[in-house]
Structure formats: C-alpha cells, structure tokens
C-alpha cells in the first residue's frame, strides 16, 4: 500500500473529530491511499469491506479454517516488495503477534533488517529478548526520552495532527536511527498495523460489560446530568457515558461540547449483530487507518520526506484472498484470529510459552510543559487541563501545539 502526503490539514471540523475520537473521516484526511496503483476514495474502501462482511456467513456449520499455509506465500511475495525501495529495512518490533510474525518472515526471506523496540519495563524487555533469541535477531531498544531528535522541530513539520500518545513511541523508535548513525533517507520503516479490517477483533469481557452500562446510561439520558469536564476527569470511567456503539474504541479521549454529535457518525455500524464484524469495522478501519497508520507515516515523513513506511499486511493480493472466503473464520472459544498468526507463531517460535500475555506498544509520554498560548486556548474551548488525565493531557498538548504551529483560529462547530 502506497501513500502520498499533500498539504497540511486545517479543516476545523476534522480537528474536533480527531481530538475526540483519534481518527479522521477518511476522505478528509491528507493521507491519500492507492489501491492497485490507483487513487481510491477511502469511503469506497470502507463500503467494500462492509460488503465483504455482509456477504459472508458468520456461523457456518462446516468451515475450513484459514490457516497460514493458505496465504503465507502471498504475504512473502508482498514482503519482498520492500527490496524495490533499495533502502535499509527497519522493523518496529513490539514483540506482539504481528511484528513477531513479520520478523520471522523477514528472516525466512533473507531480508537483512534492523529491529527497533520499546519496552516499558524489564519484564517486557525479557519477553522481547527471548523472542529475539528464537528469531536470531538483534533488537535495539529505545530510551524513554529523546536523545537526538528535536521534538519541537519534528512537530513543526507534521502535516496532520497526530493525537495518539503511541505516536510518541514511534518518535522514540526513530531516535534509534540517529543513535545507530543510519540516514533516514536511506531507511524504510516496517509497521505491522493495517490487518485489523479483515482479521477482526473480539471484544474482551471488560468491553462487553462496558457496553451493558453504556446502553443503560444512554437510554435514560444519564449522560446529560454530568458536565463535560466531569466526564473528562473520570478518564476511562467517563467512557461509560459514551453511546454503546462507541464501546470498542480506546478510551479516555477528550470530550468537547459537540462530542455526542461527533460520535453519532459511527452509529451506522449498529446494523451488524456480530461483535467481531462491528469491532473490525470500527476499530480496524477507522482507528488503524485513520490513526495508527497515520502516525507512523507522519512522524517518519517529518524526520525526512525521503524515508519510507511499509505495511506488509496492507497487501492487495492478501486482502483479495480474504475477500474470496465465504465465511468469517474466528474461533470464539480460543480467540484465534482468521489468519491464524498465533498458530504459526506457536509452531515456529513457541510463542504462547514465551509471551502468553504480551500486548502491543504501550504509550510513552515525552516530558512537556504547557505554554501560555496553550493555556489560553484551553480556556477558549472550555477544557480544564487540570481535569484531564495523563492520556488526555498528552492529546491536548499535541493537538494544541499543532493549532498554534499552523496559526489555526479554532472554533468548535
């Protein structure tokens, strides 16, 4: 999947949406996607995936599971496209399923890569090192503060607001490049995001419980009894006052006075009864494409526009292969995804014993202080910084910095 960055995003409505939901409506984003070498309207991609889910049986009586032997040759063919860049491959290696799978296939295909990782503590570091030993790769660990990159200079070059704190983790990983004396213009960074839309994600027990309370609170308009600042103060608990069709999104986003109007855009997914379908469409399309993928592209682009980002799971032939399936493959009892990545990892690397509970990147926060203009802006839009939790404060810092850098006179619509 290729990308193009155009002029900076200054649409006022989109800024409000990003701040509160951490993703943009596709066709208003400056990230323009190509599919089969043609520019596509992202809403058309969304409709294509929705139709794919609509036309498959959710609970077939007999199904042949989609195992990795069905598609690994397709994945490898796409992965080898990275050689055409003629740049140093660098994998963002979290030690989770996706990045570990990519690392394994890079080794199998003799792709000489570098592996960058960010561990929040010694427990995660040991898991990553155990996997690295199995894979026979060397992992370079990032520090938790920037050593070489200048945050202020990087942020001035950002072409679209990036409000996921995990984006700062990407910046810390990019710092390793300069530590290793590797030129950005000679680098291609590999990211494992982008497969959610066709893999699906089953909501956890906590999310299902949250949905129950959300339905109850919204039904009786209980969210109207509490102030926006009070909901912000509650952080993730404040998400209980979100509509239930927003249950599958990461929590603790900043709420503004137009919050409930903004999130109503995604009510259209409630027509799907299956939770995997709704989660894949909500989190996969909008969160992954509109936020997680964007942050890698935007931070790398801000370091050097000549560098590249590569997403092996956004493989056109692999997506087409999945779309030909007549069933959605998901084992509810084992929580096994459709592409059977965990099966591959268990057979090849004994993944479950090494990393039974390993999650994805944990957000990292770079030290910052709010300047006078940021504080003035918070008053203008009625957001009390002191009432925000750490995630929300980080979001507001990045978002307000973007507005100030681009001299955007922001009004909530």
Secondary structure as the mmCIF struct_conf table of DSSP 4:
data_model
#
loop_
_struct_conf.conf_type_id
_struct_conf.id
_struct_conf.beg_label_comp_id
_struct_conf.beg_label_asym_id
_struct_conf.beg_label_seq_id
_struct_conf.end_label_comp_id
_struct_conf.end_label_asym_id
_struct_conf.end_label_seq_id
STRN STRN1 UNK A 3 UNK A 5
BEND BEND1 UNK A 7 UNK A 7
HELX_LH_PP_P HELX_LH_PP_P1 UNK A 8 UNK A 9
HELX_RH_AL_P HELX_RH_AL_P1 UNK A 12 UNK A 21
BEND BEND2 UNK A 22 UNK A 22
HELX_RH_3T_P HELX_RH_3T_P1 UNK A 26 UNK A 28
BEND BEND3 UNK A 29 UNK A 30
STRN STRN2 UNK A 31 UNK A 35
TURN_TY1_P TURN_TY1_P1 UNK A 36 UNK A 37
STRN STRN3 UNK A 38 UNK A 39
HELX_RH_AL_P HELX_RH_AL_P2 UNK A 42 UNK A 54
TURN_TY1_P TURN_TY1_P2 UNK A 55 UNK A 55
BEND BEND4 UNK A 56 UNK A 56
STRN STRN4 UNK A 57 UNK A 57
BEND BEND5 UNK A 58 UNK A 59
BEND BEND6 UNK A 61 UNK A 62
HELX_RH_3T_P HELX_RH_3T_P2 UNK A 68 UNK A 70
TURN_TY1_P TURN_TY1_P3 UNK A 71 UNK A 71
HELX_RH_AL_P HELX_RH_AL_P3 UNK A 72 UNK A 79
HELX_RH_3T_P HELX_RH_3T_P3 UNK A 80 UNK A 85
BEND BEND7 UNK A 87 UNK A 87
STRN STRN5 UNK A 88 UNK A 92
BEND BEND8 UNK A 95 UNK A 96
HELX_RH_AL_P HELX_RH_AL_P4 UNK A 97 UNK A 108
TURN_TY1_P TURN_TY1_P4 UNK A 109 UNK A 110
STRN STRN6 UNK A 114 UNK A 117
BEND BEND9 UNK A 120 UNK A 121
HELX_RH_AL_P HELX_RH_AL_P5 UNK A 122 UNK A 135
TURN_TY1_P TURN_TY1_P5 UNK A 136 UNK A 136
STRN STRN7 UNK A 139 UNK A 141
HELX_LH_PP_P HELX_LH_PP_P2 UNK A 142 UNK A 143
BEND BEND10 UNK A 144 UNK A 145
BEND BEND11 UNK A 147 UNK A 149
HELX_RH_AL_P HELX_RH_AL_P6 UNK A 151 UNK A 156
TURN_TY1_P TURN_TY1_P6 UNK A 157 UNK A 157
BEND BEND12 UNK A 159 UNK A 160
TURN_TY1_P TURN_TY1_P7 UNK A 165 UNK A 165
HELX_RH_AL_P HELX_RH_AL_P7 UNK A 166 UNK A 179
TURN_TY1_P TURN_TY1_P8 UNK A 180 UNK A 181
HELX_RH_3T_P HELX_RH_3T_P4 UNK A 184 UNK A 186
STRN STRN8 UNK A 187 UNK A 190
BEND BEND13 UNK A 194 UNK A 194
HELX_RH_AL_P HELX_RH_AL_P8 UNK A 196 UNK A 199
HELX_LH_PP_P HELX_LH_PP_P3 UNK A 202 UNK A 204
HELX_RH_AL_P HELX_RH_AL_P9 UNK A 205 UNK A 219
TURN_TY1_P TURN_TY1_P9 UNK A 220 UNK A 221
HELX_RH_3T_P HELX_RH_3T_P5 UNK A 222 UNK A 225
BEND BEND14 UNK A 226 UNK A 226
HELX_RH_AL_P HELX_RH_AL_P10 UNK A 228 UNK A 234
HELX_RH_3T_P HELX_RH_3T_P6 UNK A 235 UNK A 241
BEND BEND15 UNK A 242 UNK A 242
HELX_RH_3T_P HELX_RH_3T_P7 UNK A 244 UNK A 246
TURN_TY1_P TURN_TY1_P10 UNK A 247 UNK A 248
BEND BEND16 UNK A 249 UNK A 249
BEND BEND17 UNK A 251 UNK A 251
HELX_LH_PP_P HELX_LH_PP_P4 UNK A 253 UNK A 255
TURN_TY1_P TURN_TY1_P11 UNK A 257 UNK A 258
HELX_RH_AL_P HELX_RH_AL_P11 UNK A 259 UNK A 263
HELX_RH_3T_P HELX_RH_3T_P8 UNK A 264 UNK A 271
HELX_RH_AL_P HELX_RH_AL_P12 UNK A 275 UNK A 279
HELX_RH_PI_P HELX_RH_PI_P1 UNK A 280 UNK A 292
HELX_RH_AL_P HELX_RH_AL_P13 UNK A 293 UNK A 303
TURN_TY1_P TURN_TY1_P12 UNK A 305 UNK A 306
STRN STRN9 UNK A 308 UNK A 310
TURN_TY1_P TURN_TY1_P13 UNK A 312 UNK A 313
HELX_RH_AL_P HELX_RH_AL_P14 UNK A 316 UNK A 323
TURN_TY1_P TURN_TY1_P14 UNK A 324 UNK A 324
BEND BEND18 UNK A 326 UNK A 326
STRN STRN10 UNK A 327 UNK A 327
STRN STRN11 UNK A 331 UNK A 331
TURN_TY1_P TURN_TY1_P15 UNK A 332 UNK A 335
STRN STRN12 UNK A 336 UNK A 336
TURN_TY1_P TURN_TY1_P16 UNK A 338 UNK A 339
HELX_RH_AL_P HELX_RH_AL_P15 UNK A 341 UNK A 349
HELX_RH_AL_P HELX_RH_AL_P16 UNK A 351 UNK A 354
BEND BEND19 UNK A 356 UNK A 357
BEND BEND20 UNK A 360 UNK A 360
HELX_LH_PP_P HELX_LH_PP_P5 UNK A 361 UNK A 363
HELX_RH_AL_P HELX_RH_AL_P17 UNK A 372 UNK A 380
TURN_TY1_P TURN_TY1_P17 UNK A 381 UNK A 382
HELX_RH_3T_P HELX_RH_3T_P9 UNK A 385 UNK A 387
BEND BEND21 UNK A 388 UNK A 388
HELX_RH_AL_P HELX_RH_AL_P18 UNK A 390 UNK A 405
TURN_TY1_P TURN_TY1_P18 UNK A 406 UNK A 407
#
